[in-house]
């Protein structure tokens, strides 16, 4: 009882406990990510091969993009489908395979009955909302315009299906709160999708948003570089140990010295991969800032130069941080990371772009012929 009074009267302590509980649960969910990524990679390989074969057959037969899986934006939608597969695997492992069969039984139809009195209870309620946000964010890409809001109903149905399955199998409790919070999470994800799409459709708003995010991201990189060597090394060690826990069997059974040794072995590639990821994100934000309608080679070259310049200033900044040093090698690695990041919006090859333009031109000619056949008068459209 004294513990509960202390938590209630100390809001800062309560918030820290809530965050600690959520971070522990999120770390457990992230531990399923390597398995989900492997499943996503297998799906990507199979789907890519099938998509390529069907695309070649459609091109040889003269079919339109609408008759080809994923349509014109095949690479983008394939990427979204890979992310959706990874997300589904993580959810299934979280709500089913992380528990023993028949370990939980019971039904709770109270609203907010799971909120409880402990910070762990509060954390579970919030996590039920967070768990379904990616569903509301990724699923609208698969629904036609005007019907995208149906994803909220899909989220509701999926949540009900999970709760009923948990009740039948004993993998979890069947709770009305979970359905409500999961549906709320789907709604939040859908609102994020609508906001992102509206920003991307408005060139000036999108460029301003990318500029603000780029400034925030550059500030984040600067703060990481301002950490002393000991603090930065400890952060890398903790991250390396987290990765080892995910991929090394029975890692917890090893001694502390063995765990630290394994983590330090992967410290260098982990740090450099993190650097490349940081600058890949920065490159994409800068590209979104300077691009209006189409991406040109000059814009790509300008972004690469900006990334290299900021990487050089970042290494120069580290010369004044205790225990840190500036290295030309790191500038090259950061620039390579930014260059690889710029490949994301340019996955379609020149040959693929030419084929797409040819298909679009053929579709336009078919529309013109159909309009003349139906007796419509063709007039030029001036924007």
SULNOR-V736234 format. One record per pair of residues at least 24 apart in sequence whose ideal C-beta (glycine too) atoms are under 10 Angstrom apart, sorted by sequence separation. I is the first residue (numbers start at 1). J is the second residue. D is the distance in Angstrom with one decimal. If there is no record, write none. Layout:
BEGIN
<<I | J | D> <I | J | D>>
END
This chain:
BEGIN
<<51 | 75 | 9.1> <132 | 156 | 9.7> <135 | 159 | 9.4> <155 | 179 | 9.6> <156 | 180 | 9.3> <158 | 182 | 7.5> <159 | 183 | 6.1> <239 | 263 | 8.3> <240 | 264 | 6.9> <282 | 306 | 8.5> <283 | 307 | 5.1> <286 | 310 | 9.0> <307 | 331 | 9.8> <308 | 332 | 8.7> <310 | 334 | 8.2> <311 | 335 | 5.8> <158 | 183 | 9.3> <159 | 184 | 10.0> <238 | 263 | 8.2> <240 | 265 | 8.2> <241 | 266 | 9.7> <282 | 307 | 6.1> <310 | 335 | 9.6> <311 | 336 | 9.9> <48 | 74 | 9.7> <51 | 77 | 9.7> <132 | 158 | 7.9> <156 | 182 | 7.7> <157 | 183 | 9.6> <159 | 185 | 8.9> <237 | 263 | 5.5> <240 | 266 | 5.3> <308 | 334 | 7.7> <309 | 335 | 9.5> <311 | 337 | 8.8> <48 | 75 | 9.4> <51 | 78 | 6.5> <132 | 159 | 7.0> <155 | 182 | 6.3> <156 | 183 | 4.7> <159 | 186 | 8.0> <236 | 263 | 8.4> <237 | 264 | 6.9> <239 | 266 | 9.5> <240 | 267 | 5.3> <243 | 270 | 6.7> <280 | 307 | 9.0> <283 | 310 | 9.9> <307 | 334 | 6.9> <308 | 335 | 4.4> <311 | 338 | 7.7> <131 | 159 | 9.5> <155 | 183 | 5.5> <158 | 186 | 8.2> <236 | 264 | 8.8> <239 | 267 | 8.7> <240 | 268 | 9.8> <242 | 270 | 9.9> <279 | 307 | 5.6> <282 | 310 | 7.1> <307 | 335 | 5.8> <308 | 336 | 9.9> <310 | 338 | 8.9> <154 | 183 | 10.0> <155 | 184 | 9.1> <240 | 269 | 9.5> <279 | 308 | 9.2> <282 | 311 | 9.1> <307 | 336 | 9.7> <48 | 78 | 6.9> <132 | 162 | 10.0> <153 | 183 | 8.9> <155 | 185 | 7.4> <156 | 186 | 7.3> <236 | 266 | 9.5> <237 | 267 | 6.8> <240 | 270 | 5.4> <305 | 335 | 9.2> <307 | 337 | 8.2> <308 | 338 | 7.5> <47 | 78 | 6.1> <128 | 159 | 8.8> <131 | 162 | 10.0> <152 | 183 | 6.7> <155 | 186 | 2.8> <156 | 187 | 9.6> <233 | 264 | 9.2> <236 | 267 | 5.2> <239 | 270 | 6.2> <240 | 271 | 9.0> <279 | 310 | 8.0> <304 | 335 | 6.7> <307 | 338 | 3.5> <308 | 339 | 9.2> <152 | 184 | 9.5> <154 | 186 | 7.6> <155 | 187 | 7.6> <236 | 268 | 9.1> <239 | 271 | 8.8> <279 | 311 | 6.4> <304 | 336 | 9.9> <306 | 338 | 8.5> <307 | 339 | 7.7> <94 | 127 | 9.4> <153 | 186 | 9.0> <237 | 270 | 9.6> <278 | 311 | 9.6> <305 | 338 | 9.9> <44 | 78 | 7.3> <47 | 81 | 6.9> <48 | 82 | 9.4> <152 | 186 | 5.4> <155 | 189 | 8.1> <233 | 267 | 7.9> <236 | 270 | 6.4> <304 | 338 | 6.3> <307 | 341 | 8.5> <43 | 78 | 9.6> <44 | 79 | 8.5> <47 | 82 | 7.7> <151 | 186 | 6.5> <152 | 187 | 5.4> <155 | 190 | 8.2> <236 | 271 | 5.5> <239 | 274 | 7.8> <279 | 314 | 9.2> <303 | 338 | 7.2> <304 | 339 | 5.7> <307 | 342 | 8.7> <95 | 131 | 8.3> <151 | 187 | 9.0> <235 | 271 | 9.6> <275 | 311 | 8.6> <278 | 314 | 9.5> <303 | 339 | 8.9> <44 | 81 | 8.6> <94 | 131 | 7.2> <152 | 189 | 9.3> <43 | 81 | 7.7> <44 | 82 | 4.9> <47 | 85 | 9.0> <149 | 187 | 9.5> <151 | 189 | 8.0> <152 | 190 | 6.0> <233 | 271 | 9.4> <236 | 274 | 8.1> <303 | 341 | 9.1> <304 | 342 | 7.1> <43 | 82 | 6.3> <151 | 190 | 5.5> <152 | 191 | 9.9> <232 | 271 | 8.6> <235 | 274 | 9.8> <275 | 314 | 9.4> <300 | 339 | 8.7> <303 | 342 | 6.2> <91 | 131 | 6.7> <150 | 190 | 9.7> <40 | 81 | 9.2> <41 | 82 | 8.2> <43 | 84 | 9.6> <44 | 85 | 8.3> <90 | 131 | 9.0> <91 | 132 | 8.3> <149 | 190 | 6.9> <301 | 342 | 9.8> <40 | 82 | 5.0> <43 | 85 | 4.9> <44 | 86 | 9.7> <148 | 190 | 7.5> <151 | 193 | 8.2> <300 | 342 | 5.6> <39 | 82 | 9.8> <40 | 83 | 7.6> <42 | 85 | 9.2> <43 | 86 | 8.6> <91 | 134 | 8.7> <299 | 342 | 9.4> <300 | 343 | 9.6> <40 | 84 | 9.0> <41 | 85 | 9.7> <87 | 131 | 9.6> <90 | 134 | 8.8> <91 | 135 | 8.0> <37 | 82 | 9.5> <40 | 85 | 5.0> <41 | 86 | 9.1> <87 | 132 | 9.8> <148 | 193 | 7.6> <149 | 194 | 9.0> <300 | 345 | 9.7> <39 | 85 | 6.5> <40 | 86 | 4.1> <43 | 89 | 9.4> <88 | 134 | 9.6> <132 | 178 | 9.8> <136 | 182 | 10.0> <148 | 194 | 8.1> <300 | 346 | 7.8> <39 | 86 | 7.1> <40 | 87 | 9.0> <87 | 134 | 4.9> <88 | 135 | 8.7> <128 | 175 | 9.0> <131 | 178 | 9.4> <135 | 182 | 8.4> <136 | 183 | 9.4> <139 | 186 | 8.1> <295 | 342 | 8.8> <37 | 85 | 9.9> <38 | 86 | 9.5> <40 | 88 | 9.5> <86 | 134 | 9.4> <87 | 135 | 7.0> <136 | 184 | 9.6> <137 | 185 | 10.0> <36 | 85 | 7.9> <37 | 86 | 6.1> <39 | 88 | 8.9> <40 | 89 | 7.3> <128 | 177 | 7.3> <132 | 181 | 7.8> <133 | 182 | 9.8> <136 | 185 | 6.8> <137 | 186 | 9.1> <140 | 189 | 8.7> <148 | 197 | 9.1> <36 | 86 | 4.5> <39 | 89 | 4.9> <40 | 90 | 9.9> <84 | 134 | 8.3> <87 | 137 | 9.3> <88 | 138 | 9.6> <128 | 178 | 5.4> <131 | 181 | 8.4> <132 | 182 | 4.4> <135 | 185 | 7.4> <136 | 186 | 4.0> <139 | 189 | 8.0> <140 | 190 | 6.3> <224 | 274 | 8.9> <295 | 345 | 6.4> <35 | 86 | 9.6> <36 | 87 | 7.7> <38 | 89 | 9.0> <39 | 90 | 9.6> <83 | 134 | 7.9> <84 | 135 | 8.3> <87 | 138 | 6.5> <124 | 175 | 9.8> <128 | 179 | 9.1> <129 | 180 | 9.3> <130 | 181 | 9.1> <131 | 182 | 6.8> <132 | 183 | 7.4> <133 | 184 | 9.3> <134 | 185 | 8.7> <135 | 186 | 5.4> <136 | 187 | 6.3> <137 | 188 | 8.7> <138 | 189 | 7.8> <139 | 190 | 8.1> <224 | 275 | 9.4> <283 | 334 | 9.8> <287 | 338 | 9.6> <295 | 346 | 6.6> <36 | 88 | 8.2> <37 | 89 | 8.7> <86 | 138 | 9.8> <87 | 139 | 9.7> <125 | 177 | 6.7> <128 | 180 | 8.5> <129 | 181 | 4.9> <132 | 184 | 7.8> <133 | 185 | 4.8> <134 | 186 | 9.4> <136 | 188 | 6.4> <137 | 189 | 4.0> <140 | 192 | 10.0> <141 | 193 | 8.2> <279 | 331 | 10.0> <282 | 334 | 8.8> <283 | 335 | 9.2> <286 | 338 | 8.4> <33 | 86 | 7.6> <36 | 89 | 3.8> <37 | 90 | 9.5> <39 | 92 | 10.0> <84 | 137 | 9.8> <85 | 138 | 9.9> <124 | 177 | 9.1> <125 | 178 | 8.9> <128 | 181 | 3.7> <129 | 182 | 7.6> <132 | 185 | 3.3> <133 | 186 | 7.5> <136 | 189 | 2.4> <137 | 190 | 7.4> <140 | 193 | 4.8> <32 | 86 | 9.8> <35 | 89 | 6.8> <36 | 90 | 4.7> <39 | 93 | 9.9> <83 | 137 | 9.3> <84 | 138 | 4.8> <124 | 178 | 9.0> <127 | 181 | 8.5> <128 | 182 | 5.7> <129 | 183 | 9.3> <131 | 185 | 6.2> <132 | 186 | 4.7> <133 | 187 | 9.1> <135 | 189 | 6.0> <136 | 190 | 4.0> <137 | 191 | 9.3> <139 | 193 | 8.4> <140 | 194 | 8.1> <221 | 275 | 9.1> <224 | 278 | 7.8> <279 | 333 | 8.5> <280 | 334 | 9.4> <283 | 337 | 7.8> <284 | 338 | 8.7> <287 | 341 | 8.4> <291 | 345 | 8.7> <35 | 90 | 8.5> <36 | 91 | 9.2> <83 | 138 | 5.8> <84 | 139 | 7.3> <125 | 180 | 9.5> <126 | 181 | 8.1> <128 | 183 | 9.8> <129 | 184 | 5.3> <130 | 185 | 6.3> <131 | 186 | 9.8> <132 | 187 | 8.8> <133 | 188 | 5.3> <134 | 189 | 6.2> <135 | 190 | 8.9> <136 | 191 | 7.6> <137 | 192 | 5.4> <138 | 193 | 8.2> <275 | 330 | 6.7> <279 | 334 | 4.4> <282 | 337 | 8.7> <283 | 338 | 3.7> <286 | 341 | 9.6> <287 | 342 | 6.3> <33 | 89 | 9.0> <36 | 92 | 9.0> <107 | 163 | 9.0> <125 | 181 | 6.0> <128 | 184 | 8.4> <129 | 185 | 4.2> <132 | 188 | 8.3> <133 | 189 | 4.1> <136 | 192 | 7.2> <137 | 193 | 5.2> <141 | 197 | 9.7> <278 | 334 | 7.5> <279 | 335 | 7.2> <280 | 336 | 9.3> <281 | 337 | 9.0> <282 | 338 | 6.3> <283 | 339 | 7.3> <285 | 341 | 9.4> <286 | 342 | 9.2> <32 | 89 | 7.3> <33 | 90 | 6.4> <36 | 93 | 7.2> <80 | 137 | 9.8> <81 | 138 | 8.7> <84 | 141 | 8.5> <124 | 181 | 9.1> <128 | 185 | 6.9> <129 | 186 | 9.3> <132 | 189 | 6.8> <133 | 190 | 9.2> <136 | 193 | 6.6> <140 | 197 | 8.2> <221 | 278 | 5.6> <272 | 329 | 9.2> <276 | 333 | 6.2> <279 | 336 | 8.4> <280 | 337 | 4.8> <281 | 338 | 8.9> <283 | 340 | 8.4> <284 | 341 | 5.3> <287 | 344 | 9.2> <288 | 345 | 8.9> <32 | 90 | 5.1> <35 | 93 | 6.9> <80 | 138 | 6.0> <83 | 141 | 9.7> <84 | 142 | 8.2> <127 | 185 | 9.3> <129 | 187 | 9.4> <130 | 188 | 8.8> <133 | 191 | 9.7> <134 | 192 | 9.7> <136 | 194 | 9.8> <220 | 278 | 8.1> <221 | 279 | 8.0> <272 | 330 | 8.0> <275 | 333 | 5.8> <276 | 334 | 7.0> <279 | 337 | 4.2> <280 | 338 | 6.0> <283 | 341 | 4.2> <284 | 342 | 7.2> <287 | 345 | 7.1> <31 | 90 | 9.8> <32 | 91 | 9.2> <80 | 139 | 9.2> <114 | 173 | 8.6> <126 | 185 | 9.7> <129 | 188 | 6.9> <130 | 189 | 9.7> <133 | 192 | 7.2> <137 | 196 | 8.1> <271 | 330 | 9.4> <275 | 334 | 5.5> <276 | 335 | 9.4> <278 | 337 | 7.1> <279 | 338 | 4.2> <280 | 339 | 8.4> <282 | 341 | 7.7> <283 | 342 | 5.2> <287 | 346 | 9.7> <30 | 90 | 8.4> <32 | 92 | 8.9> <33 | 93 | 9.4> <80 | 140 | 9.8> <81 | 141 | 8.5> <106 | 166 | 10.0> <107 | 167 | 6.6> <129 | 189 | 9.8> <218 | 278 | 9.8> <221 | 281 | 9.5> <273 | 333 | 9.4> <276 | 336 | 6.6> <277 | 337 | 6.6> <278 | 338 | 9.0> <279 | 339 | 8.8> <280 | 340 | 5.8> <281 | 341 | 6.6> <283 | 343 | 9.6> <284 | 344 | 6.5> <29 | 90 | 6.4> <32 | 93 | 4.2> <80 | 141 | 4.9> <81 | 142 | 8.1> <105 | 166 | 9.5> <106 | 167 | 8.4> <114 | 175 | 5.7> <217 | 278 | 7.8> <220 | 281 | 9.6> <221 | 282 | 7.1> <272 | 333 | 5.5> <275 | 336 | 9.6> <276 | 337 | 2.8> <279 | 340 | 9.0> <280 | 341 | 2.8> <283 | 344 | 9.1> <284 | 345 | 7.5> <29 | 91 | 9.0> <31 | 93 | 9.0> <32 | 94 | 6.6> <35 | 97 | 9.4> <79 | 141 | 9.8> <80 | 142 | 7.9> <104 | 166 | 7.3> <105 | 167 | 7.9> <113 | 175 | 7.2> <114 | 176 | 8.9> <115 | 177 | 7.6> <217 | 279 | 9.6> <220 | 282 | 9.5> <271 | 333 | 9.6> <272 | 334 | 9.2> <275 | 337 | 6.3> <276 | 338 | 8.1> <279 | 341 | 7.0> <280 | 342 | 8.1> <31 | 94 | 9.9> <104 | 167 | 9.3> <113 | 176 | 7.5> <114 | 177 | 4.2> <274 | 337 | 9.4> <276 | 339 | 9.6> <277 | 340 | 9.5> <278 | 341 | 9.6> <280 | 343 | 9.1> <29 | 93 | 8.4> <77 | 141 | 6.4> <95 | 159 | 9.9> <105 | 169 | 10.0> <106 | 170 | 9.6> <112 | 176 | 9.3> <113 | 177 | 5.9> <114 | 178 | 7.4> <217 | 281 | 6.2> <218 | 282 | 6.7> <272 | 336 | 9.7> <273 | 337 | 8.5> <276 | 340 | 6.9> <277 | 341 | 8.3> <280 | 344 | 8.0> <29 | 94 | 5.4> <32 | 97 | 8.2> <76 | 141 | 8.3> <77 | 142 | 7.9> <104 | 169 | 9.5> <105 | 170 | 5.4> <108 | 173 | 6.2> <109 | 174 | 8.6> <110 | 175 | 8.3> <111 | 176 | 6.4> <112 | 177 | 6.3> <217 | 282 | 5.5> <272 | 337 | 8.6> <276 | 341 | 8.2> <28 | 94 | 8.0> <32 | 98 | 7.6> <96 | 162 | 8.3> <103 | 169 | 9.9> <104 | 170 | 6.0> <105 | 171 | 9.9> <106 | 172 | 9.3> <107 | 173 | 7.3> <108 | 174 | 7.3> <109 | 175 | 7.9> <110 | 176 | 6.8> <111 | 177 | 6.8> <114 | 180 | 9.8> <31 | 98 | 9.2> <91 | 158 | 8.7> <95 | 162 | 5.6> <99 | 166 | 8.8> <102 | 169 | 7.3> <103 | 170 | 6.4> <104 | 171 | 6.7> <105 | 172 | 9.2> <106 | 173 | 4.9> <107 | 174 | 4.7> <108 | 175 | 4.5> <109 | 176 | 4.7> <110 | 177 | 7.3> <114 | 181 | 8.4> <214 | 281 | 9.2> <217 | 284 | 9.7> <218 | 285 | 8.8> <73 | 141 | 9.1> <95 | 163 | 9.3> <101 | 169 | 6.1> <102 | 170 | 3.6> <103 | 171 | 7.3> <104 | 172 | 5.0> <105 | 173 | 7.5> <106 | 174 | 7.2> <107 | 175 | 7.5> <108 | 176 | 6.7> <109 | 177 | 9.1> <112 | 180 | 8.3> <213 | 281 | 9.0> <214 | 282 | 6.6> <217 | 285 | 5.9> <218 | 286 | 9.4> <25 | 94 | 9.3> <29 | 98 | 8.7> <96 | 165 | 7.5> <101 | 170 | 6.0> <102 | 171 | 8.0> <103 | 172 | 8.4> <104 | 173 | 5.3> <105 | 174 | 9.0> <106 | 175 | 8.5> <107 | 176 | 8.6> <108 | 177 | 7.1> <111 | 180 | 6.9> <112 | 181 | 9.5> <213 | 282 | 9.6> <214 | 283 | 9.6> <216 | 285 | 9.0> <217 | 286 | 9.4> <28 | 98 | 7.3> <88 | 158 | 9.5> <92 | 162 | 9.0> <95 | 165 | 8.4> <96 | 166 | 7.6> <99 | 169 | 9.4> <100 | 170 | 8.5> <101 | 171 | 6.5> <104 | 174 | 9.3> <108 | 178 | 9.0> <109 | 179 | 10.0> <214 | 284 | 9.1> <215 | 285 | 9.0> <70 | 141 | 10.0> <91 | 162 | 8.1> <95 | 166 | 6.9> <99 | 170 | 8.7> <100 | 171 | 8.1> <213 | 284 | 9.6> <214 | 285 | 3.9> <70 | 142 | 9.8> <99 | 171 | 5.1> <213 | 285 | 5.2> <214 | 286 | 5.6> <96 | 169 | 7.6> <98 | 171 | 8.8> <99 | 172 | 6.4> <212 | 285 | 9.2> <213 | 286 | 10.0> <214 | 287 | 9.6> <97 | 171 | 8.4> <98 | 172 | 9.7> <210 | 284 | 8.3> <211 | 285 | 8.0> <214 | 288 | 8.1> <215 | 289 | 9.6> <96 | 171 | 5.0> <210 | 285 | 5.1> <211 | 286 | 8.7> <213 | 288 | 8.3> <214 | 289 | 5.8> <95 | 171 | 7.1> <96 | 172 | 7.9> <209 | 285 | 9.3> <210 | 286 | 7.6> <213 | 289 | 8.8> <95 | 172 | 6.4> <210 | 287 | 8.0> <211 | 288 | 8.4> <212 | 289 | 9.2> <210 | 288 | 3.4> <211 | 289 | 4.6> <209 | 288 | 7.9> <210 | 289 | 4.4> <211 | 290 | 9.1> <209 | 289 | 9.0> <210 | 290 | 8.8> <207 | 288 | 6.7> <208 | 289 | 8.4> <210 | 291 | 8.7> <206 | 288 | 6.4> <207 | 289 | 5.5> <95 | 178 | 9.2> <206 | 289 | 8.9> <207 | 290 | 7.6> <207 | 291 | 7.6> <206 | 291 | 8.8> <207 | 292 | 7.7> <206 | 292 | 9.7> <232 | 318 | 9.7> <200 | 288 | 8.8> <203 | 291 | 8.7> <204 | 292 | 9.2> <222 | 310 | 9.4> <225 | 313 | 9.7> <199 | 288 | 9.9> <203 | 292 | 5.8> <221 | 310 | 7.8> <225 | 314 | 5.3> <229 | 318 | 9.4> <232 | 321 | 8.7> <203 | 293 | 7.1> <221 | 311 | 9.1> <224 | 314 | 9.1> <225 | 315 | 8.3> <231 | 321 | 10.0> <233 | 323 | 8.4> <91 | 182 | 9.9> <222 | 313 | 9.1> <225 | 316 | 9.9> <226 | 317 | 7.4> <227 | 318 | 9.7> <231 | 322 | 9.6> <232 | 323 | 8.1> <214 | 306 | 9.4> <218 | 310 | 6.5> <222 | 314 | 7.1> <225 | 317 | 5.5> <226 | 318 | 8.5> <229 | 321 | 7.5> <230 | 322 | 8.4> <231 | 323 | 9.0> <232 | 324 | 7.3> <221 | 314 | 6.3> <225 | 318 | 5.4> <228 | 321 | 6.3> <229 | 322 | 6.6> <230 | 323 | 6.4> <226 | 320 | 9.1> <227 | 321 | 7.3> <228 | 322 | 4.7> <229 | 323 | 2.6> <25 | 120 | 8.6> <218 | 313 | 9.7> <222 | 317 | 6.9> <226 | 321 | 6.0> <227 | 322 | 9.6> <228 | 323 | 5.4> <229 | 324 | 5.4> <24 | 120 | 9.1> <214 | 310 | 9.8> <218 | 314 | 8.9> <221 | 317 | 9.7> <225 | 321 | 6.8> <227 | 323 | 9.4> <228 | 324 | 7.3> <229 | 325 | 8.7> <21 | 118 | 8.5> <22 | 119 | 8.9> <26 | 123 | 9.5> <227 | 324 | 8.1> <21 | 119 | 5.3> <22 | 120 | 9.3> <25 | 123 | 6.2> <29 | 127 | 8.3> <226 | 324 | 8.9> <20 | 119 | 8.0> <21 | 120 | 4.8> <24 | 123 | 8.5> <25 | 124 | 7.6> <225 | 324 | 7.4> <18 | 118 | 9.7> <19 | 119 | 8.9> <20 | 120 | 9.6> <21 | 121 | 9.1> <22 | 122 | 8.9> <23 | 123 | 9.2> <17 | 118 | 8.6> <18 | 119 | 4.6> <21 | 122 | 7.8> <22 | 123 | 4.6> <25 | 126 | 9.6> <26 | 127 | 7.5> <29 | 130 | 9.3> <225 | 326 | 9.6> <17 | 119 | 4.2> <18 | 120 | 8.6> <21 | 123 | 3.9> <22 | 124 | 9.1> <25 | 127 | 5.7> <29 | 131 | 8.0> <16 | 119 | 9.0> <17 | 120 | 8.4> <20 | 123 | 8.7> <21 | 124 | 8.4> <15 | 119 | 8.7> <18 | 122 | 5.8> <19 | 123 | 8.6> <22 | 126 | 6.6> <26 | 130 | 8.1> <14 | 119 | 6.3> <17 | 122 | 9.1> <18 | 123 | 5.8> <21 | 126 | 9.4> <22 | 127 | 6.4> <25 | 130 | 9.6> <13 | 119 | 9.5> <17 | 123 | 8.8> <21 | 127 | 9.0> <25 | 131 | 10.0> <14 | 122 | 8.8> <18 | 126 | 8.0> <22 | 130 | 8.4> <8 | 117 | 9.2> <7 | 117 | 9.1> <7 | 118 | 8.2> <7 | 119 | 6.9> <4 | 117 | 6.5> <221 | 334 | 9.2> <4 | 118 | 8.0> <3 | 118 | 9.3> <34 | 243 | 8.9> <31 | 242 | 8.6> <35 | 246 | 9.1> <30 | 242 | 8.1> <34 | 246 | 5.2> <35 | 247 | 9.9> <33 | 246 | 7.1> <34 | 247 | 5.8> <31 | 245 | 6.7> <32 | 246 | 8.6> <27 | 242 | 7.1> <30 | 245 | 9.9> <31 | 246 | 5.1> <30 | 246 | 7.4> <31 | 247 | 9.5> <27 | 245 | 8.5> <27 | 246 | 9.5> <79 | 344 | 8.7> <76 | 344 | 9.9> <79 | 347 | 8.3> <75 | 344 | 9.8> <76 | 345 | 9.0> <78 | 347 | 9.4> <75 | 345 | 9.8> <75 | 346 | 9.8> <76 | 347 | 8.3> <75 | 347 | 4.6> <76 | 348 | 9.3> <74 | 347 | 9.7> <75 | 348 | 5.9> <74 | 348 | 8.5> <75 | 349 | 9.9> <73 | 348 | 9.3> <72 | 348 | 9.9> <75 | 352 | 8.4> <74 | 352 | 8.8> <74 | 356 | 9.4> <73 | 356 | 9.7> <72 | 356 | 6.3> <72 | 359 | 8.0> <72 | 360 | 7.9> <65 | 355 | 9.8> <65 | 356 | 7.5> <68 | 359 | 9.2> <66 | 359 | 10.0> <65 | 359 | 5.8> <64 | 359 | 6.6> <65 | 360 | 8.2> <59 | 355 | 6.3> <63 | 359 | 8.8> <64 | 360 | 9.4> <55 | 352 | 9.0> <62 | 359 | 8.9> <66 | 363 | 8.9> <64 | 362 | 7.8> <65 | 363 | 8.0> <59 | 358 | 9.0> <64 | 363 | 5.9> <55 | 355 | 8.7> <59 | 359 | 7.9> <62 | 362 | 7.6> <58 | 359 | 9.1> <64 | 366 | 8.2>>
END
